[in-house]
């Protein structure tokens, strides 16, 4: 068999969200920081993301991560996150998947009962505490990058929906957040089509009417992702959040273009952004635990560790925790005669 560009990956999910982890085969990525490496990958080797996430190797809900060496002496490893339409600077579920893969495959040494490590994501250094037992990672807790709010209760005009109150917050990505209960939307997984349709409409309207730029990293703009929040429906959870990851480019002239993939887990960056909003409203205090429910009724157990600031903006330090499970190991090769070297998307499910 003719083979080239072989990639080795571990298949993982974190509380339901799939996050493939490439452990070998990545090219050398120039750049001093993980953000620079991510930007080089996007500009020069985006075919890897396309090949991993599109059919026949991928599917709309899949995320992918590449483990790459970090130049930061404080980091044990670095990773770059790849999603269907972007390279997120940070992701909670993907962090959990990466830690699970690193420790359970032996790339990094597992220390029981707790392994402490530091990872470099494009958004910065992430401190991780992994609970381990019998060779298994049973829980991953990480100190996320500071989360902050840029717009609280801003009203936008969404064609087809009317005036909608939204919050725009950073949790590692810029989120447009709206109250799903106020919109009368069922936030269960079975209603995923409607959740993603409405969420993408809100995201596009927010991006057009209230665009934002990260105050320290001008290349990071948004909002690039959206979240509907509402009351929790499982015991022990405080709130529910459903995050929509874009799978295409929506347009008001094409009503069928408002599609996306529902994040299967409670979403770490989404939960962080949600916590920043709640704290800004006086509804979540420093030191308080916060449990976020996802669409599959799995939960992330979180805590507001403290307050800080980002370029003059009041911010919080969130801790997120959840569990990941390895489901398989794969080797991906590219036959030079394959007519679809970058995969494909078909309108029936994309």
HELIX and SHEET records of a PDB file:
HELIX    1   1 UNK A   34  UNK A   44  1                                  11    
HELIX    2   2 UNK A   47  UNK A   53  1                                   7    
HELIX    3   3 UNK A   92  UNK A  104  1                                  13    
HELIX    4   4 UNK A  189  UNK A  191  5                                   3    
HELIX    5   5 UNK A  192  UNK A  209  1                                  18    
HELIX    6   6 UNK A  255  UNK A  257  5                                   3    
HELIX    7   7 UNK A  268  UNK A  280  1                                  13    
SHEET    1   A15 UNK A 260  UNK A 262  0                                        
SHEET    2   A15 UNK A 239  UNK A 246 -1                                        
SHEET    3   A15 UNK A 225  UNK A 231 -1                                        
SHEET    4   A15 UNK A 174  UNK A 179  1                                        
SHEET    5   A15 UNK A 162  UNK A 170 -1                                        
SHEET    6   A15 UNK A 147  UNK A 158 -1                                        
SHEET    7   A15 UNK A 313  UNK A 322 -1                                        
SHEET    8   A15 UNK A 136  UNK A 143 -1                                        
SHEET    9   A15 UNK A 124  UNK A 133 -1                                        
SHEET   10   A15 UNK A 114  UNK A 121 -1                                        
SHEET   11   A15 UNK A  77  UNK A  82  1                                        
SHEET   12   A15 UNK A  63  UNK A  68 -1                                        
SHEET   13   A15 UNK A  17  UNK A  24  1                                        
SHEET   14   A15 UNK A   4  UNK A  14 -1                                        
SHEET   15   A15 UNK A 324  UNK A 334 -1                                        
SHEET    1   B 2 UNK A 212  UNK A 213  0                                        
SHEET    2   B 2 UNK A 221  UNK A 222 -1                                        
SHEET    1   C 4 UNK A 260  UNK A 262  0                                        
SHEET    2   C 4 UNK A 239  UNK A 246 -1                                        
SHEET    3   C 4 UNK A 289  UNK A 293  1                                        
SHEET    4   C 4 UNK A 299  UNK A 310 -1                                        
END                                                                             
